[in-house]
Structures are given as structure tokens and as C-alpha cells.
């Protein structure tokens, strides 16, 4: 453990000997620690994780980890020896119960406490609860942690009918995984299309048709009014239209809420996440927030955003590490995302906002196309389905700064890759 704060104020943030505590052992938390050590940090470094396992990769939990094959294991973010070799104290199965901003210490659930000069909140998010009658029946699941995924994988081996509530990324990825178990899969989405807030109408329409063609019964404009069961176990649901749906396994995937409890109790600003500035610092100069829990000013969107992606978690983690060590750059990394839904590979570069215009590149009927999202005469985002070259070109374009909209995107000969090469020549 780190020593108590020194009386002369030595080793404050911005010093390579600063004592840093990271709350959260997901992608963001581990990346903060790695980036600090990579760039010369020599002080005490502690990660506190509330799950009783080594930090692991989360994206496979809704995909490969649910496969029918035996022997599926979580992929660790780092080998166990990595933490000892880099002098990182990793505390697992322990929660931070309180922050003392004046003393600069965090209190732990095991009764201990750890001092800090810089504190990074990488607390992530939790699944939003579905509060309808019957929601406490056995057989209704959420998917966020390794434990959740292990439980679901076992349940899928015997499930005959699966109901997914919510057609977001997790819901659609899980639906594709459930089909591999030969289960009958129904997805209910309250909005009029899947991924309504995340992708354009064109991309959403294609994904909806693709899932239906693969055998999923996707119902949009339909939510769950109540669950029904037998002897305490779920047997189905009644939709808001009055329709009945059979199910012996239910996954609820209706979004997440940022974990802000610690920040709230410590008196930090919270608004759909922990409010941070362009350096990812809270109003307390010794406390930062990164990843799914952080609400930050995003230069690519021109607005405050809270982003849920591995890229955002890792990028913000690296940035915070540099700020703790004395850098003064603003966080401006281009957001990008991906989702694998069975044979579908969706990749997104940039930030689309409601009201943006869109232009389709390629023919969706081929299963390979991209959608350019335009705002005020500028290209702001590109959604690519099974077209990775377009995704890489888009990332190169959008990372370079404001990009004018292509003049001829409707031309069948238009190439996003060539457009990127013309605007952003290779170094």
C-alpha cells in the first residue's frame, strides 16, 4: 500500500512519483495504469476492482463467449504477472465505499483505505432495470459482467425460446449468439427501429431485415408490459400491444446508466455521467473520470457526450495518464465503434447526431455498404457494414479535422478511400 500523504505536499499530480488510485478494473482502468508506467510514472499505483476476478475483455461477452462450444474462457486484459512486474497493486473483489477529498484517501469495503495524489474514476456503467410486473422471475437476465455471460451461456444450452428486450447493440449481438444455439429468438424494441439513437435509418433498416432473414422475430414499436411465469420461473411476456410471447429465457438490454454514486457522495458534478472538462478532470483538480461514466465536451460532436465503447475508454485512459504526468492537451480523439452481430460487421467512425443527413455508398442488397452522415455541408460520421476499407478511410479522414461533404457520393464510381487519399495525403 502507498504511504500516507507527506506533510510537505511532495508527489502531487504532475509528478512521476505521484500516488495514483484508479477506481474500476475494466478497459479504462487497466489502460490508465499501463499508460502511466509506459510514460515513466514511478509512484504508487493502485487499481480497485469490485469483481473477484482478473480484469477481462468485455466485448466477447455478448458474442464469442456465448458460443455453444465447450471450454469457453474469458480473455484477460493482462496476465496476472503483468501487474506485479509493473508494480501495480490490483485489488479485486473490493469496492470503494467513500472518497475523502480533503484527506485525499479512498475508503475500501474491506476496511482499508488508500491515499492518492491523483484519483481516476473509471467506474463504468450498470444495466438499466426494467420495472414491470414479473421482472423478478427466475430466467430473466442482464448481460454486463463475466458472471452474467457465464450464467447466460449455461442457460442457452437448454433454452428453447428466447426473448430479448431491447434492440440495441447488446440485444442484437445476443440475439445472433442465441440463434447459434438453435433457440427461437424474439426481439422486442420499443422504438420504431433498432439502434434508433446510434445509427442512421438506412443502417437500422438493413440490420433489421438481416436479423429477420436470419430467423429472428424482430418486433419494433413493442415493449414489455409484464412478464408471466410458473412456480417463480418466467414462461413468457405480454407486450404493450397485448401480444403474448413465449420465453424460457429472457435477456433485458434496454441501455445502461453511468455509475456515479461515489462522485455524487463526494459532491462532484453529475449530469448523465461524471462531469469533466476537456482534460477529463472534474471540478476537483485531483480527480478525473474516464470511459463509460464520464460526460465530456466532445470536439467532434460539438457537444457534451458520454460514450460507451472500448475505443473511448482506452483513448481517454491514455489521455488522463498524460495529464496526470503534466501534459495539458485537450482530449480530442476521434470516436469509433464496432459491433459484430453474427455475420454482420458494423463499424462506425465519428459521431452522428439526430437530424444529420445521410447518403448511402454501395448497394445494401449486396450486404456491403456504407452510410455517410452529413451535417451543415460537412462529413461527420461514416457507418460501414461489412466494408472495412471504408471504415479505415473514414477514420483517417475524420481524425484529420473538419471534412467537406463529398460532391458526388451518389456516383457509383465514388470511392471513400480515394476521397480520403485526396484530402489527407499519406505522410
N, C-alpha and C positions, 0 to 999 in steps of 0.2 A: 504494500500500500504506500501511497505518497505521504510524505511528512506533512505536518500541519503548516499553515501559512507562516512565512517568515515575517519577523517584525519590521524588517526594512523594506518590505514590498518587492523584493527581488523575484524575478521569474514571472512577471506578468505576461499576458498575451502579447505576442510580437517578439518574444524572446525564445530562442531554441530550447531553453530549459524550462519553459512554461509547463505547468501541470494541466493536462487536458483530460477531461472526462467526457465520454460520449454515451448518451443515453439512447440505446437502441442498437441491436446487433444484426440489422438487415444489411442490404447492399450499401446504403448510405453510411451507416455507422462504421462498417469494416473499411470502406474506402477512405473515410476521413483518417482513420488510424494509419492505413498504408501510405497515404499521400504525405502525412506528417513525417513518417520515418524516411520515406524516399527523399524528402527535401531537407533532411538534416535535423529534424526535431530530436532532442536528446533527453527531454524531461520525462516525468511520469506520464503514462498514457493508459487509461482505463476505459474499457468498453463494458457497459452493463446491459445484459440481455435478459428478458423475462422468460424466454423459453429454455427448457433444461437440456438443450442440445447445441452442438456446434452451429455457427451461422451457416445457412444453406441458401442455394439459389431458389428463388421463388417462381420465376416464370414456368418451369416444368411442372409445377404442382397441378395446373389445370390442363396439362397436355400429356407429355410423356410419362409422368409419374402415375397416371391413371390407366396406363395400358394394361391389357389382360395378362401380359407375360409375367412370369414369376421372377422374383429376385429384384424387383424394382427398388432402388435405394435413392435417397436424396443426394444431390450433388453438393458437396460442401463448398462454401465460398473460398475457404482456405483450409489447408491441412492443419490438424491440431498443433503440430510442431511449429507452424508458422508464427503463432502468437508468442511462444516462448523465445524463438530465435530473434524476433524483432522487439523483445521486451515490452510486449503489450499484455497488460493484465486483463484477461477476459473473464468476466463474472457471468455465469449462466444460471438460469432459474432464479434470478434475483430481480426485484423491481426497485426503482427509485420512488420513494414514498413522499419526499418533500425536497424542496430547494431552499436553502438559506442564502439569499443573495447578499446579505450583509457580511456573513462569515465566509461566503463562497465555499459552501460544502453541500453535498447531496447526502440525504439520509436513505439507507437501504432497508429493505424488508427483513434482512437477517439481523438487524440491529446495529450494523456498522455504519460508518459514514466515510466519505471520500472528499478531500479538499480539491479545489480547482482554481486555476487562473483563467482558463477558458472552458466553457461548457457548451457542448453541441447537442441539441435536441434533435434526434433522428428517430422519433417515436412512431412514425408511420401512421397507419390508419386502422380502423376496425370496421367490420361489415355493418351496414345499416340494418337494423332489425325490421322485420315485417310484423306489425302489430295487428293481427286479425285473429278472430276466434280459431282455436285449434293449432296455433303456431307453436305450442309447446309439445305437440305429439312426437313420439319417437319416430325416427325415419325422416325428419326434416333437418337438413344440414346447411351449413355455410362452408365456404372454402376460402381460407386465408392463410392457414398455417400448415406445417408439415403434418401435424396431428390430424387436422381436418382432412387432408388429402389421403392419409393412410386409412382413415375411417371410411371415406367415400370409396376408395379403391376396393376395399373388402365388401362393402355394401353392393357395389356394382356387379360383383361376381354372381350375385343371386337375384339382382333386380330384373323384373320382367317389364315394368312400366315406370318410366322416369319422367318427372315433371320438373321443368326448370322455370323459375320465376325471375324474369328479367333477361332481356336480350342485349346485355352489354358484352364487353369483351369476355369476362369470366363465364357468363351464361352461355355464349356461343361456343367458346372453347370447350367448356364442359359438355355441351350437347354433342359436339363432334366426338369427344372421347367416349361418351356413353354409347354412341352408335356402334363403336368397335366392340362393345360387349353384347351386341345383338339385342339391346333393350329397345322397346318402343319409347321414343322420345318426343315429348311435347314441350314447347317453349311458349310461355305467356309473356307478352310485353305490353305494358300499359300505354306506351306511346304508339303513334301510328306507323312507326318503322323502327327497326333495330338500330342500335348505336346512334340514336337520334341526335344526341349532343356532340358526338365525337366525329362523325363523318358526313360527307355530302349526301344528298338524296340519291344521287346516281350510284354511289358506292353502297349505300344501305340497301337499295333495291336489288342490286346484283347479289349481295350477300344473302338477303332473304330468299331469293329464288334458288341460290346454290344450296342452302341448307334444306329447303323444301325438296329439291331434286334428289338430295342425298338421303331423304327419308324422315327428316324432322317435321313434325306438325307444328309449324310456327304460326301463332295467333297474335296479331298486333291489335292494339286497341282493347286489350283484355287483361284485367288484373285479377288477383285472387280476392274473393270476398270472405271466404272461410275455408278451413281445412276440415275434412271429415275423417274419422278413424274408427278403429275397432279394438277394444281392450287396450287403449292407450297408444296404439300404433296407427300412423297415417295410412289411409286407404285411398285418398283422393282429395279433390278440391272442387269448390263451387266458384265459378268465375263471376265477375261483375255483370256479365250478360245473362247469368243464370245457367250457363252451360256447365255440365259436370265432366270432370277429368279424373280418370283412374290413375293412381300412382302408388307404388310401394316404396318409392324413394323420391324425395323432393330436394332440390337444391335451390336456395334463395340467394339470388345475386342481384340485388337492387341498389348497388352502389356502396360507397364507404363514407365514413366520417373521420376526419383527422383526429388523432389523439392529442388533445390539448389540455388535459386535466392538470398536468404539472405546471404548465405555463399559466393557466388560469389561477391556480392556487398561489403562484409566485407573483401575481399581479402584472404579468406581461400582457400585451395587447393580443387579442384573438379575434379573428373575423374569417370564418371558413379556413381555419388554419392559424398557425402562429405567425403573426405579422412581422416581417423582416424588411430591411432596406435593400438597396441594390448590392450591398456587400454580404447579404444574408445574415445580418446582425439584427438582433432585437433592440428594443429601447434600452436594455441593459447592455453596455458595451462589452461585457464579459460573456454574454450568452448569444448563441447562434441557433438557427434552425435550418434543417435541410430535408429534402426528399418530400414524401407524401404529406407531411404535416406542415410544410412551410408555404405561406402565402407571400409571394414575392412580386416585385414590379418586373414584368417581362418585356424586354425591349422589342421582341419580335411580334408580340400581340398589341403593344401599346397600352397595356392594362395590367392590373394585378391578376395573378393566376396561382392556382395550386395544382401542380401537375403530378400525375401518378404514373411513373414509368421508371424503369431501371436506368435509362439514359439520364433522366433528370436527377435521380438520386445520386448517381455516380458523378455526374458533372458538378452538381452543387457541392458534393463532398470534397472533391479535389479543390474547388474554389475556396471553400471555407478553410481548408488546410493552409492554403497560400495566404489567406487573410490573417489567420492566427500567427503565421510566421512573419507578418509585416507587410504583405502586399496590399495595395489599395485599388486594385482593379474592380470594376463593376462586373457582376455576373451577367454574361450575355451569350451563353452557349445556345446554339440552335436546338430547340426541342425536336426529338424524333421518337417514333414509337413503332412497335410491331405487334402482330397478333397472328398466330398460326391456328387455323380452325380446320382440322382435317387436312385436306389437300390445298386449302386456300392459304395464301401467304399475303397478308395485308401489311404494308409498310407506309408510314406517314412521316413526312418531313414538314416542319413548320407548324403554325398554329392557325387553324380555321376558326372563324367566328360566325355566329348566326348572321345571315344577311349577305355573306360573301357570295359572289357569282362563281360559277363552275363551268369548266369546259372539259369534255372527255377526249382523251387521246387514245386512239386504238379502238378496237371493237370488243365490247364486253362479251359478245357471243362467243369469242374465241377463248374466254377465260383469262385473258391477259390484257390489261388496260390500265390507264392512269387518269386521275381527275385533277386538273389544275384549278386551284381555288384563288380567285382574284378579288382584290379589294382596292377600289379607287385607282384603277389602272396599274396596279402592282400585283405581281405574283407573290402570294403569302404562304401557300402550302401546296403540297402535292400528295395525293393518296394513290398508292400503286398496288394493284392486285396481280400477283404472280409476274411482276415486271421489275425485277431488282435493279436493272440498269437505270431505269427512270428514277428510282429512289436515290441511288447514289448520285446521279446528276443533280437531282433536286437539292440534296444536302449540300453539295458543292456550291450551287447557285445561291441558295438562301443564306448560307453561312457567310457569304461574301458581303452581304448588305442588301439594301433595297434593290429589288429586281423589277424592271418594267415587264408588264404582261407581254407575252409573245404576240406578234402581229398576226400570225397565221396558224394558230393552233388547230384549226379545223382542217387544214390541208393534210391529206393522208400521208404526205411525204414529210411532214414536220417531225423532227427528232429532238426530244428534250436533251439528249446527250450532246447533240451538235450545238443546240442553243446554249447549253452551259459552257461548252468549249469556246464559243464565240465571245460570250460575256465575261467569262473567268478563265483566261488562258492558263494553261499548265505552267507552273514555275520553272 
